[in-house]
């Protein structure tokens, strides 16, 4: 089919969620185009990406359907077998254990750059029409489809368009989509570290008054940290020399793994909650960060985005099996309601956890530890919490 022919789907945004969406829909036999402003840099084994995800089993299964997950595992992915969560104020501890769940692992710690590298390799194999570098400048739509004008004057016509172009999505804005936004006044400081004691294939999280400190297992015995701090405190931590940073980090983690030492640069990113008012605007669908940005304390950002994709793929597949119109307004609206509800529920749940545990108020402090301890002593509740995070 020529580049000027009408597509069935055009995905705008080639990040992890956008690339996976293009691949998932192409796997159903749809003619798909992908528009992206810049091709991702190749993954480097020698220089690990500071941005990592706690990747859930259901999303690994999604990537496996188009052959990308095995390539990720063959390159570098760290299985985590346990999660341990506790509060600096004391009280009980919440533990998730793969052995107790009868599984080989709870999930994987994977670099963003590696996922992108393998997904983009799969795009060409799938026959997807990739337009890069390209930016959307104008949108027209009616009951039959969408028409996008790109920065070079070229056009793409499609039955539907999918906005996967991030939190500041241009396509969502052109479609008239609105968002609600809440700034947390916090930043997530990320780095790789070495620890005196082994990480035990465990994802650790300690709640502190300023925000949680997550220590995630990585390959070669190293760990990745995401340290949530108030903006001013994050700036102070970034300005510390390596020795002072190591001391502060070890103290914040209560020396649970002994002394800690940074082995990479440190960067920080601002944290906020952002939710699109709707995931459907006519024939424009909104997924991933364009639809929802959540607090990183549960590591669910990219997982939620990929569940948008899985839900859309499944809805299209059901319609195809019934020989029905998979782009009907009723079907798209049904998908949109489900995702809007699911993502809002998750975002506000993470917001509530952050508010409860990022407070030094006496009543909340007295409540936190016992709550974790109670959850840890109720195996059905622990199992339900983990299964929800894993998408099972």
Phi, psi and omega per residue, in radians:
X1 nan 2.368 -3.095
X2 -1.247 2.839 -3.128
X3 -1.137 -0.420 -3.116
X4 -1.518 -0.163 -3.106
X5 -1.238 2.761 -3.132
X6 -1.264 2.315 3.080
X7 -1.592 2.868 2.994
X8 -1.506 -0.644 -3.139
X9 -2.402 2.399 2.917
X10 -2.124 2.147 3.108
X11 -1.762 2.191 3.112
X12 -1.817 1.990 -3.101
X13 2.025 2.083 -3.073
X14 -1.944 0.546 2.997
X15 -1.276 -2.927 -3.099
X16 -1.002 -0.826 -3.083
X17 -1.227 -0.771 -3.134
X18 -1.111 -0.796 3.130
X19 -1.118 -0.735 3.119
X20 -1.121 -0.646 3.122
X21 -1.121 -0.794 3.114
X22 -1.042 -0.757 -3.124
X23 -1.184 -0.725 -3.113
X24 -1.109 -0.725 -3.115
X25 -1.339 -0.604 3.037
X26 -1.105 -0.561 3.110
X27 -1.139 -0.312 3.070
X28 -1.598 0.120 3.110
X29 1.577 0.144 -3.141
X30 -1.446 2.581 3.077
X31 -1.487 2.002 -2.937
X32 -2.126 2.423 2.956
X33 -2.011 2.599 3.106
X34 -2.194 2.243 3.138
X35 -1.964 2.199 -3.108
X36 -2.516 2.449 -3.078
X37 -1.207 -0.593 -3.119
X38 -2.666 2.465 3.113
X39 -1.244 2.382 -3.119
X40 -1.145 2.584 3.087
X41 -1.167 2.576 3.116
X42 -1.051 2.550 3.074
X43 -1.186 2.457 3.131
X44 -2.044 2.119 3.081
X45 -1.138 -0.606 -3.058
X46 -1.359 -0.388 -3.096
X47 -2.211 1.492 -3.090
X48 -1.015 2.451 3.083
X49 -1.187 2.299 3.130
X50 -1.182 -0.394 -3.142
X51 -1.545 2.018 3.127
X52 -2.193 2.790 3.118
X53 -2.151 2.534 2.912
X54 -1.520 1.666 -2.933
X55 -1.468 2.250 -3.034
X56 -1.540 2.690 -3.107
X57 -1.026 -0.661 -3.119
X58 -1.141 -0.584 3.134
X59 -1.386 -0.486 2.969
X60 -1.089 -0.682 3.112
X61 -1.129 -0.643 3.090
X62 -1.074 -0.875 3.141
X63 -1.112 -0.505 -3.140
X64 -1.176 -0.456 -3.106
X65 -1.183 -0.418 3.073
X66 -2.054 0.412 2.923
X67 1.375 0.157 -3.077
X68 -1.528 -0.504 -3.006
X69 -1.188 -0.711 3.118
X70 -1.059 -0.639 3.117
X71 -1.180 -0.616 3.075
X72 -1.134 -0.832 -3.130
X73 -1.077 -0.694 -3.122
X74 -1.175 -0.456 -3.120
X75 -1.469 -1.106 3.126
X76 -3.057 2.033 3.031
X77 -2.669 2.365 -3.103
X78 -1.824 2.034 3.055
X79 -1.220 2.395 2.938
X80 -1.985 2.311 -3.020
X81 -1.774 -0.303 -3.130
X82 -2.480 2.712 2.939
X83 -2.225 2.358 3.112
X84 -2.241 2.170 -3.065
X85 -2.214 2.249 3.105
X86 -2.614 2.920 -3.044
X87 -1.956 2.455 -3.126
X88 -1.106 -0.399 -3.125
X89 -1.384 -0.075 3.122
X90 1.805 -2.961 -3.117
X91 1.664 -2.804 -3.043
X92 -1.407 3.113 -3.129
X93 -2.227 2.451 3.107
X94 -1.769 2.204 -3.068
X95 -2.210 2.257 2.977
X96 -1.933 2.284 -3.056
X97 -2.313 2.246 -3.114
X98 -1.097 -0.676 -3.135
X99 -1.061 -0.755 3.138
X100 -1.142 -0.526 3.130
X101 -1.514 -0.034 -3.139
X102 1.208 0.586 -3.107
X103 -2.201 2.762 3.116
X104 -1.246 -0.461 3.127
X105 -2.920 2.896 3.123
X106 -1.565 -0.426 -3.098
X107 2.973 -2.880 -3.087
X108 -2.397 2.574 2.971
X109 -1.702 2.088 -3.009
X110 -2.321 2.473 3.105
X111 -1.329 2.452 3.068
X112 -1.016 -0.785 -3.089
X113 -1.097 -0.623 3.123
X114 -1.199 -0.779 3.098
X115 -1.012 -0.810 3.132
X116 -1.060 -0.770 -3.109
X117 -1.026 -0.814 -3.099
X118 -1.295 -0.616 3.103
X119 -1.171 -0.721 3.135
X120 -1.184 -0.576 3.049
X121 -1.089 -0.625 -3.127
X122 -1.286 -0.416 -3.103
X123 -1.058 -0.797 -3.111
X124 -1.185 -0.656 3.125
X125 -1.116 -0.526 -3.101
X126 -1.470 -0.047 3.127
X127 1.302 0.420 -3.134
X128 -1.388 2.373 3.129
X129 -1.388 1.756 -3.078
X130 -1.665 2.135 3.083
X131 -1.851 1.894 -3.117
X132 -2.664 2.334 -0.096
X133 -1.354 2.401 -3.132
X134 -2.694 2.497 3.120
X135 -2.317 2.463 3.100
X136 -1.418 2.282 3.123
X137 -2.013 -0.405 -3.118
X138 -2.636 2.645 -3.134
X139 -2.331 2.349 2.914
X140 -2.226 2.516 3.077
X141 -2.619 2.686 3.035
X142 -2.541 -2.908 -3.058
X143 -1.232 -0.182 -3.128
X144 -1.734 -0.439 -3.098
X145 2.975 -2.893 -3.105
X146 -2.167 2.717 3.044
X147 -2.332 2.080 3.140
X148 -1.858 2.363 2.979
X149 -1.840 2.221 -3.121
X150 -1.622 2.964 -3.019
X151 -1.110 -0.416 -3.134
X152 -1.588 0.131 3.126
X153 1.588 -0.197 3.110
X154 -1.282 2.857 -3.089
X155 -2.247 2.669 2.984
X156 -2.263 2.176 3.025
X157 -1.797 2.422 -3.137
X158 -2.668 2.848 3.087
X159 -1.249 -0.701 3.051
X160 -2.434 2.747 3.006
X161 -2.110 2.551 -3.125
X162 -2.119 2.101 3.106
X163 -1.495 1.851 3.074
X164 -2.205 0.526 -3.004
X165 -1.730 0.618 2.928
X166 1.508 3.124 -3.025
X167 -1.068 -0.556 3.132
X168 -1.721 0.633 -3.005
X169 -0.820 2.112 3.052
X170 -1.212 -0.754 -3.103
X171 -1.140 -0.703 3.082
X172 -1.041 -0.766 3.133
X173 -1.103 -0.780 3.139
X174 -1.092 -0.526 3.130
X175 -1.420 -0.064 3.129
X176 1.545 0.231 -3.130
X177 -1.289 2.447 3.108
X178 -1.994 2.741 3.122
X179 -2.289 2.662 2.927
X180 -1.809 2.457 -3.011
X181 -2.361 2.404 3.051
X182 -2.306 2.062 3.101
X183 -1.472 2.267 -3.106
X184 -1.417 -0.294 -3.035
X185 1.206 0.436 -3.141
X186 -2.239 2.767 3.024
X187 -2.265 2.621 3.072
X188 -1.756 1.990 3.108
X189 -1.563 2.199 -3.095
X190 -2.132 2.572 3.128
X191 -2.977 2.924 2.958
X192 -1.794 2.517 -3.105
X193 -2.381 2.768 2.869
X194 -1.810 2.534 3.120
X195 -2.139 2.625 -3.098
X196 -1.103 -0.668 3.110
X197 -1.908 2.712 -3.116
X198 -1.063 2.617 -3.130
X199 -1.342 -0.151 3.029
X200 1.075 0.484 -3.119
X201 0.917 0.654 -3.033
X202 -2.112 2.388 2.979
X203 -1.601 2.013 -3.066
X204 -1.802 2.521 3.037
X205 -2.559 2.122 3.086
X206 -1.970 2.188 3.099
X207 -1.479 2.259 3.114
X208 -2.136 2.819 -3.112
X209 -0.989 -0.560 -3.130
X210 -1.460 -0.245 -3.086
X211 2.486 2.903 -3.070
X212 -1.317 2.645 2.992
X213 -2.002 1.986 3.117
X214 -1.800 2.331 3.070
X215 -2.118 1.931 -2.995
X216 -1.876 2.352 -3.109
X217 -1.179 2.457 3.098
X218 -2.294 3.067 -3.075
X219 -1.265 2.859 3.136
X220 1.003 0.529 3.053
X221 1.383 -0.032 -3.132
X222 -1.506 2.965 3.121
X223 -2.324 2.730 3.042
X224 -1.921 2.390 3.120
X225 -1.968 2.575 2.895
X226 -2.259 1.869 -3.046
X227 -1.924 1.893 -3.130
X228 -1.467 2.177 -3.079
X229 -2.441 2.665 2.976
X230 -1.004 2.632 -3.022
X231 -0.869 -0.863 -3.078
X232 -1.136 -0.705 -3.136
X233 -1.190 -0.640 3.099
X234 -1.075 -0.708 3.111
X235 -1.096 -0.686 3.112
X236 -1.119 -0.763 -3.108
X237 -1.137 -0.676 3.119
X238 -1.139 -0.515 -3.088
X239 -1.443 -0.189 -3.129
X240 -1.174 2.618 2.979
X241 -1.290 2.970 -3.008
X242 -1.057 -0.708 -3.115
X243 -1.168 -0.764 3.141
X244 -1.168 -0.675 3.096
X245 -1.083 -0.758 3.138
X246 -1.043 -0.719 3.138
X247 -1.156 -0.778 3.139
X248 -1.098 -0.742 -3.122
X249 -1.155 -0.777 3.137
X250 -1.067 -0.722 3.130
X251 -1.156 -0.736 -3.122
X252 -1.119 -0.546 -3.131
X253 -1.594 0.099 3.130
X254 1.035 0.523 3.106
X255 0.910 0.558 -3.084
X256 -1.053 -0.586 3.083
X257 -1.963 0.479 -3.106
X258 1.327 -2.802 -3.124
X259 -1.211 2.636 -3.111
X260 -2.122 2.632 -3.126
X261 -2.509 2.227 3.123
X262 -1.241 2.403 3.129
X263 -2.179 0.309 3.109
X264 -2.611 3.049 2.984
X265 -1.218 2.871 3.101
X266 -2.001 2.396 3.028
X267 -2.363 2.841 3.130
X268 -2.353 2.562 3.105
X269 -2.266 2.471 -3.114
X270 -1.218 2.584 -3.099
X271 -1.957 2.419 3.073
X272 -2.709 2.857 2.957
X273 -1.869 2.248 3.117
X274 -2.448 2.277 -3.116
X275 -2.301 2.283 3.029
X276 -1.240 2.492 3.139
X277 -1.119 -0.502 3.113
X278 -2.672 2.665 3.076
X279 -1.670 0.009 -3.131
X280 -2.330 2.213 3.061
X281 -2.294 1.543 -3.053
X282 1.169 -2.029 3.114
X283 -1.840 0.361 3.038
X284 -1.916 2.115 3.101
X285 -1.825 2.567 -3.053
X286 -2.083 2.230 -3.090
X287 -2.370 2.905 3.043
X288 1.096 -2.557 -3.103
X289 -1.098 -0.388 3.060
X290 -1.132 -0.445 -3.128
X291 -1.754 -0.532 -3.031
X292 -2.791 2.304 2.984
X293 -2.126 2.210 -3.052
X294 -2.173 2.858 3.096
X295 -1.109 2.427 -3.055
X296 -1.373 0.070 -3.005
X297 -1.069 -0.486 3.140
X298 -1.806 0.030 3.106
X299 1.069 0.602 -2.995
X300 -1.881 0.055 -3.057
X301 -0.988 -1.059 -3.111
X302 -1.217 -0.519 3.105
X303 -1.110 -0.735 3.095
X304 -1.107 -0.712 3.134
X305 -1.092 -0.732 3.126
X306 -1.232 -0.457 3.041
X307 -1.257 -0.504 2.958
X308 -0.991 -0.779 -3.100
X309 -1.148 -0.822 -3.130
X310 -1.049 -0.747 3.132
X311 -1.109 -0.679 3.117
X312 -1.191 -0.797 3.103
X313 -0.986 -0.782 -3.109
X314 -1.146 -0.669 3.127
X315 -1.135 -0.723 3.109
X316 -1.143 -0.747 -3.121
X317 -1.092 -0.706 3.112
X318 -1.099 -0.770 3.132
X319 -1.101 -0.733 3.123
X320 -1.073 -0.747 -3.131
X321 -1.091 -0.542 3.133
X322 -1.599 0.023 -3.085
X323 0.988 0.698 3.132
X324 -1.847 2.931 3.126
X325 -1.354 1.897 -3.103
X326 -1.259 -0.208 3.115
X327 -1.761 0.196 -3.108
X328 -1.069 2.502 -3.134
X329 -0.959 -0.664 -3.121
X330 -1.136 -0.712 -3.113
X331 -1.224 -0.752 3.106
X332 -1.114 -0.703 3.136
X333 -1.127 -0.655 3.121
X334 -1.110 -0.793 3.077
X335 -1.048 -0.781 -3.090
X336 -1.105 -0.726 3.123
X337 -1.090 -0.749 -3.133
X338 -1.084 -0.774 -3.104
X339 -1.270 -0.688 3.122
X340 -1.054 -0.763 3.138
X341 -1.153 -0.837 -3.112
X342 -1.071 -0.770 -3.083
X343 -1.251 -0.643 3.095
X344 -1.146 -0.723 3.111
X345 -1.045 -0.808 -3.134
X346 -1.132 -0.816 -3.090
X347 -1.057 -0.763 -3.114
X348 -1.298 -0.503 3.054
X349 -1.152 -0.789 3.110
X350 -1.132 -0.634 3.106
X351 -1.100 -0.750 3.124
X352 -1.126 -0.719 3.098
X353 -1.083 -0.774 -3.139
X354 -1.079 -0.729 3.134
X355 -1.135 -0.722 -3.116
X356 -1.149 -0.783 -3.001
X357 -1.611 -0.227 3.102
X358 -1.762 0.808 -3.111
X359 -2.453 2.470 3.062
X360 -1.865 0.279 3.045
X361 -1.102 2.482 -2.988
X362 -1.039 -0.813 -3.053
X363 -1.136 -0.756 3.126
X364 -1.181 -0.667 3.129
X365 -1.093 -0.724 3.136
X366 -1.185 -0.442 -3.064
X367 -1.480 -0.557 -2.918
X368 -1.107 -0.967 -3.091
X369 -1.001 -0.877 3.100
X370 -1.021 -0.610 3.112
X371 -1.104 -0.795 3.099
X372 -1.106 -0.744 3.137
X373 -1.103 -0.695 3.116
X374 -1.097 -0.814 3.124
X375 -1.059 -0.669 -3.131
X376 -1.203 -0.402 -3.123
X377 -1.632 0.042 3.134
X378 -2.063 1.553 -3.084
X379 -0.909 -0.717 3.116
X380 -1.067 -0.645 3.123
X381 -1.211 -0.767 3.107
X382 -1.031 -0.775 -3.140
X383 -1.120 -0.710 3.141
X384 -1.137 -0.717 3.120
X385 -1.090 -0.797 -3.132
X386 -1.163 -0.747 -3.122
X387 -1.092 -0.600 3.086
X388 -1.164 -0.773 3.121
X389 -1.112 -0.588 -3.099
X390 -1.459 -0.142 -3.134
X391 1.296 0.457 -3.088
X392 -1.773 nan nan
